[in-house]
Amino acid sequence: MVSEKRCTRMPSVHLGVGFVAGVPRGSFVGRRSAACPSPATCQRSPRAAWLVAALRVAVVGGGPAGACAAEALAKCPGIETYLFERKMDNAKPCGGAIPLCMVDEFRLPPEIIDRKVRRMLMVSPSGREVPVGKTLKPNEYIGMTRREILDAYLRDRAVELGAQPVHALVQDIQLPQRGTDGKYVIQYADYEQTVAGKGAVSRLEVDMVIGADGANSRVAKAIDAGDYNFAIAFQERIKLPEDKMRFYEDLAEMYVGDDVSPDFYAWVFPKYDHVGVGTGTVIDRPHIKKYQQGIRDRAAEKIRGGRVIKVEAHPIPEHPRPRRVVDRVALVGDAAGYVTKCSGEGIYFAAKSGRMCGEAIVRACQGGARLPTERDLMELYLRPYDRQYGPTYTVLDWLQKIFYTSDAAREAFCELCGDDYVQKVTFDSYLYKTVTTVNPVEDVKLLFRTVGSLMRGNALAP
C-alpha cells in the first residue's frame, strides 16, 4: 500500500547534536550542547511556517551539501523543506579537513573540530620528509573533523530552523513534463515506518528538488545529468598508543608515490582519539587495497601498535557533471562533482554549493509566491558558483597533471612544498578559498624553481 505523504509528521523531541565522549548521539535527536550556538537567523516558529508555506522543496541527502541547502531554505517562511537522509550515522571515508574560513562562515562550534593542524609533513617517494606550515599565523589552522559529527550537527541545525527530516532511502523520482509547473514525485522507503522489516514505500509531491546524494546520485540519474569519472577513497581508522598519538597532536601527513597511489596521495590525518590512514585512485580502482597497504607500510613505524577500529570506502567524483541544473532540479556537493583534483577537497565546496543553491531558490521564489525556473537556478546559483570557484578547480587540475604523473614529478612537488613562497600562496588559497598570487616577480622565480625541481626529481626518484 503506497501512502501519499503531506506535511504531517513533525519531530517529537527538541532537536540538536549531543556529544558524549566525542561521539554524536545521532542526528535529529538529542539535546544541543551548551557550547553549540543556536541558529540566530531564524525569526519564525518552524511549526507555524508549515501553515503558510506555498513552495515545497525536497533536499535529497543529508551531508554538508544537503544540510546547508536545507538550512538556507528553512529560513524562508514560504518554503516547506524536506531533508531526506538514509543513514544518520554515516561515516564517510574522508580526510575530514576543512579550511579556516569554513569555521566562521558556517558558524561551526569548537566541538566539531577534533584537531587543529598547524604542521604538515609531505613525504616524497624516496622518503624525504618536507615540513609544511611555517608560514601559518598563530591563529591559522586546518580543522580536522569526523564526518559523522560534522554532518549530524549541520543536519540538526537545519531541522531546528524548520526543515522536515525524512529518515528514508529515495528510490525513484518521477519528473513532470519539462517547462510546466507539474510536481516532482519522490518515492522512498520510509525507515520510520517499517513493513516486514523494510521501510514502508511512501511518496511525496514537491515543486523542486536539490540533489545532494553523493557521487552515486539518484537525483543525477533521474535528470540524466551525465556521467563523470570518479576515484575510490579507502580509509582505515586506527587507534594508536598514547605516545604515538601525541606525535599527531597538531600534525598531518601526506605521502606521494606510485606505491601509495598512481594518481593521488595517501594521508595520515589526526582525529579525536585516532588517526585516519587512507588513499585514493581514479586510474587503478580495482587495486585500491594494494595502495592502502602501501601507505600502511610507509607509515609503519609511526602507527605501530595501532588497532584498526573502522574500515571505510567511498566513490569520490573527479570533475563537475555535464548538467547540474535541469528544469527545477539542481545538483550540489558530490552529486554535482564538486571535489577538487590534486587536493581531493570537497567538504567546503559541498557546504558552499548547498547554501548558494538554497539561497538562490529563496531569492527567486519571492517568499513562496513564485515558482523558480531553470533560468533562475542557472543565473542565481550555477553561474555565480562557477565564477567564484572555477579558477580553483582549473589550477588544481593543472597541478595534478604536472606533479602526480610520475615519482620524479612527485619528488619535485615535495621539494617545492618546502619553499616559503609556495607555502604562503598555497595556505592562503586553501584557508580562505581564493586563488592567490602575492608577488609577480616571485611567481616568475617560482617558474624557474619548478623547472629545476622537475629536473632534480628524476635523480631523486626511487
N, C-alpha and C positions, 0 to 999 in steps of 0.2 A: 504494500500500500504506500503510495507516494503522497507525502503531506505537502501542502502549499504553505510555506512559512512566510508570515508577515513579520512586523516588528512586535513580537510578543514576549520574547524571553529576555529578561533583564538580569544582570548579575545579582546574586543573593547576598554577597558579602562586600565589605569595603575592600577595594582592590589596591594592590601595590606589591612591591617586591620586598620579601623578608630575607634577611641574611642571617644564617646560622653557621658559624664556623666557616665562613666563606662560601657556603653552598646555598643557592636560592631555594626557597620553599616551593617555587613554581610560579609560572606566570598566571595571571588572572586571579590569584589567590593570595592570602596573607595580609600582613599589615606593613605599611611603609615605615622604613627605618627613620628615626627622628632626624638622622643626618641627611636624608634624601630630600631635596627640595620639592615641595608640592608645586605643580604647574601653576604659574601665576597669571597666565594669559587667558584662562577660561573665565568668562564673565557670565556664565549661564548655568542653569541646572541641567545636567545631562538628561534626566528623565523628562523634564518639560520640553526639551528640544524635539523629542520624538513626536510630539503632538502637532508641531508646526512645520516640520521638515517637508520639503517638496521634492528634493532630489535624492535619489538613492545611489550610493556608490559601494561596490564590493572591492575590497582590497584582498587579494589572494596571496598569502604568505606573510608570516609574522616576524621576519628577521628585521634588521635595521631599516631596509628599504620600505617594507610594508608598514612597519610600526611608525616610521616618521611620516609616511604619507597619510596614514590614518590619523595621526596626531594633528596634522595640518587641517584635514577635512573636519575633524570633530570639533574644531573651534568655531565652525560656521553653524549657526542655529538652523539654517535652511537645508542642511545636508544630513541624511541618515547614513552613517558609516558602518559597514560590516567588515570586520577583520577576521579572515579565515586563517587558521593555523592548525596543522595536523599533529604536530609533535611539540608539546610545550617545553620539554626538557632537552630539545635538540642541542647537541654539542658539535657544531660543525668543525671539521678538521681545518683549522685556520690558525695562522700565526698569531692572530689576535692583536696586532699592532694598530694603534690609532694615533693620528697626528695631534699635536698640541692644540691646534685650532679647533678640533672637534670637541674637546673638553668644554671650552667656553661656549662655542656656537650652539651645542646641543645640551648645554647645562647638565653635564654628567657629574654625579656626586663622587666623592673620593672612593666610596666602597666599590665602584665599578672597576677601578683600576687596581690590578693586582701588584704591578711593579712599575716603577718609573725608571726607564732605561736611559742612562746618560753616557754609557760607554758601549762600544761595539768592537768586535773583532771580525775582520774579514780574513778568512783563511783560504789561501790560494791552493791550486792543485799540488804544488810542491810542499805544502805545509807551512809556508811563510805566513805569520800572523801580523796583520796590519791594524794597529789601534785606530779607531774612528770615534770622534766625538769631542775632540779637543777644542773645537770652535763653538761648542754649545755654551750659551749663557747659563748662569746659575739657576734660572727659573725655567729653563727649557728641558724638555724630555720627550721621549716616545712612550706613550702609555701602552701597557700590556694588559689585555683583558682575556677573559674566558667568554666564549660566545653565549653559553647558557645563561651567564649572569647579565651580560650586556643586553642581549635580545629580550630577556624577560623584563628587564627594567623599562626598556623603550616601549614594549607592548603594554605593560601595565599603565604607563603614563598616558598612552593613547586612550585606554579604556577609562581611566579616571576622568578624562575630558569628555567622554560620552560615546566613544566608539563601541559598537556592539561586538563582543567576542564570539566567534563561532569555532568551537573545537571540532574540526572536521577535515576530511580529505576531499578536495574538489575533484570530481570525476569527469565532468563534462561541462562545456559552456556552449549554449545554443545562441547563435548570433542572429540579430534581426536583419532585415534587408538593409543593405548599406545605404546611408543617406536619409533614412527615415528616423522617426523618433520611437521606434519599437523598442521593446525591452530585451535585455540580455537575461537568459535563464541559466542560473548556476545550479547544477546538480551536484550533490555532495553526500558523503557518508557522515552522518552526524554522530560523533563519538560520545555525545552526552545522552543519546537515546539509542540503545542497542537492541537488536533483534537477533536471537540465536547467536549471541556473542559478537555480532557485527554491527557497525554503525548503520542506523536507520537511514534509508535513502530519502533525502529531502530536496526541495527546490526553493530557490529564491529568485525573484524578479528584481532586476536593478536597471538603472539608467546608464551607468558607466562602470567600467572595470579597470582596476590597476593590477597588472601582473607583477608580483614581487616574489614569485615562487621559484626562484633559483635557476640554475643552468638547465635543468630538465623541465622548463616551464610548460605547464599545460595551457596556460593562457597564450603563450607564444605560439604553440602548435595550433590553437583554435583560430588565431588570426593569420596563420601562415606567415609568421614573422621572418622566416628564413633561417637556415642553419648557420652555425659558426663552429670553428674549431675549438676544442677545449682541452684543458690539462686535467690530469688526475693529481690531486693532492693527497698525500698519505702522511699520517702523523701518529706517533705514539706519545702518550703522556707518561712520563717516567718520574716516579717519586724518588728523590735522591737522599742519601745520608745528609745530615745537617751540615757537615763540614763542606761537602761538595755543593750543597745548595747555596751556601754563603758566597761561593765564587760567583754565582749568578745573581747576586743581590740586586745590582743595577746594570748588569751586563747581558747583552745578547750576542749571539754568534751567527755568522753567515758563512757557509762553506760553498766553494765552487770547484768544479772538476768533473770530468767525464765519469768518475766513479760514483758521484752522488747525484748527478743529473746531466743529461746530454744537452739540455737547453734551458735550464733554470738554475736555482740554487737550493741548497739544503740549509736547515736552520736548527738552532737550539735557542729557544726563547723561554725566558723565565715566566712562571705563572704564580698563583697564590702560594702553593706548597709543593710545586713540582715544576718540571720543565716540559715544554713541547718540543719533540725531536721529529723533524719531518722533512719531506722533499716533494718535488712535483716534476712532471714532464708532460709535454704535448706529443713529442715525436716518438716516444717509446713507452706508451702507457702500459702495454702488457707486462713490462718488466719493472714496474714500479717498486716491487718488493726487493729487487736486486739493488736498486738505488737507495732504498731505506736501509738495507744492510750496509751500504757504503757509508752513509752518514753515521751509523752506529759504530762502524769500525774507525772512522776518522776521529770521532769524539770519545772513543772507548775509555781512555784514561779519565776523562773529566766526568763521565757518567757511570763509572764503575761502581758496582754495589747498588745501582738503582733498580727499582721494581716497576715494571710496566703496569699501569693501572687502567689504561684505556687505549684502544686502537681505533683509529678513525680514517675514513677515506671519502672523498667527495669530488665531483667534477667542478672545474673552475673555468669559466669562459675566457677566451683569448682575445676577443675583439667584439665591438658592438654588432648587434644583429642588423641585417639589411633594412628591416622595417621595425620601428619601435613604437610607432603610433599608427593605428588603423581605426578609422571612424571614431568611436567613443571609448576605445581601449588604448591604454598606454602601458608600456613596459618600463620597469625601473630596476636598479640593482643588477644582480647577476642575470636575471631574466632578460635584461636589455644588453648584457655583455659588458658591464662597466667594471672591468678589472684591468689594471694596467699591466703591460708587459714589463719585463726586467725586474720590477719590484713585486709584482703579484698583489698589489694593494687593491682592496675592494670595499672595506667596511665604510670608510668615509664617503666614497662615491655612491655607495648604496644608500646611506642615510641622506646624503645631499640630494640625490636624484629623486628619492621618495618625497622629501619635503618640497622640492621645487614642483613636482608634479601635483601634489596635493594643493599647494598654494595656487597653482595655475587654474585648477578646477574651481577653487573658491573664488578667485578673481573673475573667472569667466561666467560663473553661474548667477552672479548678482543676487546673492542671498538665497539661492534656490529657486529663483523665479525664471531662470533661463537655462535651457539645456545646452551645455557646451558642445562644440563641434570639433571635428578633426583639425580644422584650421586653428581653432583656439589652442588646442594641445600642442600643435606644431609651433605656433608663434610665442606662446607663453611658457612652455616647458622645454620642448626639444631643442629648438634653435638657441635659446639662451644657455642651455646646458652645454651644447656643443661649442658655442663661442667661448665659454668660460674655461672648459676643461679639455677641449680638443687638442690644444697645443701640448698639454701634459702627456696625453696618450701618444702623440706623434713623437715627442722627444724620447720617451721611454721605449718606444718601438725601435727607434734608431739605435739606442744603446744596446738593446738585446741583440739586434742583428750584428752589431760590431763586436761586442765583447763576450757573447755567450756561444760562439761558434766553434771554439777550439780551446784546448788548455793553454796554448800560447797567448791567445787573446784574453783569457781569464787571468793569467799572470799579470798581463799589462793592466787589466782592470783593477786588480788588487793594489798594484803599485800606485796607480793614480788615486786610489782611495786614500792614500796616505798624504796627499797634497792638501795643504791648508785651504787653498782657494777652492778646490774641488769639494772639500768637506763643507765649507761655508755655503756654497751655492746649493749643494745637494740638500743639506738640512733645512735651509731657508725655504727651498722649494717644497720639500716634504712636509715640514711642520706647519706651513702657512698656505699650502696649496696654490702656489703661483710658480710660473716658470720664471726663474730669477736669473738675471745677469748683473754682476756687480761692477765690472770694470772691463771695457772693450780691449784695453791693452793686455790685461790678464787673460782674456779669452783667446787672444792670438797666441800668447805664450803657452796657454794650455794646449792649443792645437799641436804645437811642436813637441810638447812634453808627451802628448798622446802618441805621436808617431814614434818617438824614442822608446816609449814603454812597449809599444807593439813589437818593435824590433828586439828589445831585450827579452820580451816574453818568450820568444822562440828558443832562446838559450836556457831559460829557467824552467820551461815546461817539462814535466817528468816523461 
